[in-house]
Amino acid sequence: MRGILAGLLLLALCGCSGGSPEAEAASESESREPAAAQPATKTANITPKTVTVAPPPPPPEPSVDAEELAVVHKYTQMFYRGEIDLLHAEFSDELRESFPLPQLSTLYEQVTTNYGKEKEVLHEDSQRNEEYRAFVRFARFEKTEEVIELQWILRATDEKIAGFFVRPARRDIGAAGQ
C-alpha cells in the first residue's frame, strides 16, 4: 500500500511540472535574460498633473513705525551714553516734576552698575492712542542673565517723554523675541 501511495505521489509531482523538458528549458532561458531585453507588454499613459502653487504670504507688517522708533532709539542712546541732562530736557513738564534730574542720574548709575551695557535687542514693540505712544524694548545686558525691559511713553503731540522706566522684564521673551 505504501508503494502505491509513493508512486501516486511521484506521478502527481511529475504531472504538476506543467510540460515537457523542452518547454522547461525554454522557460528557464527566458527567465535568465535581463529585464531590459524583454519586450514591454503594457504601456503607461501618464498625464502630468497641474499643481497650482500659492504665492508666498506678504512679509509681516512692522510692529513699530521706523520714524517713530528713531526718536525712541535716540532717547535710548542718550540714556546709554549718560547724557542724562540732555535726556531730562526732553521730559514733559509733568514728568520732570515727578522724576527730577538726580533721580534719573541714580537710575542711570543703577542700570550701568547692575546690568552693564546692552548686548542684544530681543524685541521692540509699540502701542498708541490719541494722546500717547508707548514703546518697549526687551534686551540682554552683559552683567545679568535677566531680560531687561526699557519702556518709553511719548506724548503724541510733541514727542516729549511722559514716562520712562528700566526693569527686569515681567513677561517671558524668547531669543527670537516672541
C-alpha positions, 0 to 999 in steps of 0.5 A: 500500500505504501508503494502505491501511495509513493508512486501516486505521489511521484506521478502527481509531482511529475504531472504538476511540472506543467510540460515537457523538458523542452518547454522547461528549458525554454522557460528557464532561458527566458527567465535568465535574460535581463529585464531590459531585453524583454519586450514591454507588454503594457504601456503607461499613459501618464498625464502630468498633473497641474499643481497650482502653487500659492504665492508666498504670504506678504512679509509681516507688517512692522510692529513699530513705525521706523520714524517713530522708533528713531526718536525712541532709539535716540532717547535710548542712546542718550540714556546709554551714553549718560547724557542724562541732562540732555535726556531730562530736557526732553521730559514733559513738564509733568514728568520732570516734576515727578522724576527730577534730574538726580533721580534719573542720574541714580537710575542711570548709575543703577542700570550701568552698575547692575546690568552693564551695557546692552548686548542684544535687542530681543524685541521692540514693540509699540502701542498708541492712542490719541494722546500717547505712544508707548514703546518697549524694548526687551534686551540682554545686558552683559552683567545679568542673565535677566531680560531687561525691559526699557519702556518709553511713553511719548506724548503724541503731540510733541514727542516729549517723554511722559514716562520712562522706566528700566526693569527686569522684564515681567513677561517671558521673551524668547531669543527670537523675541516672541 
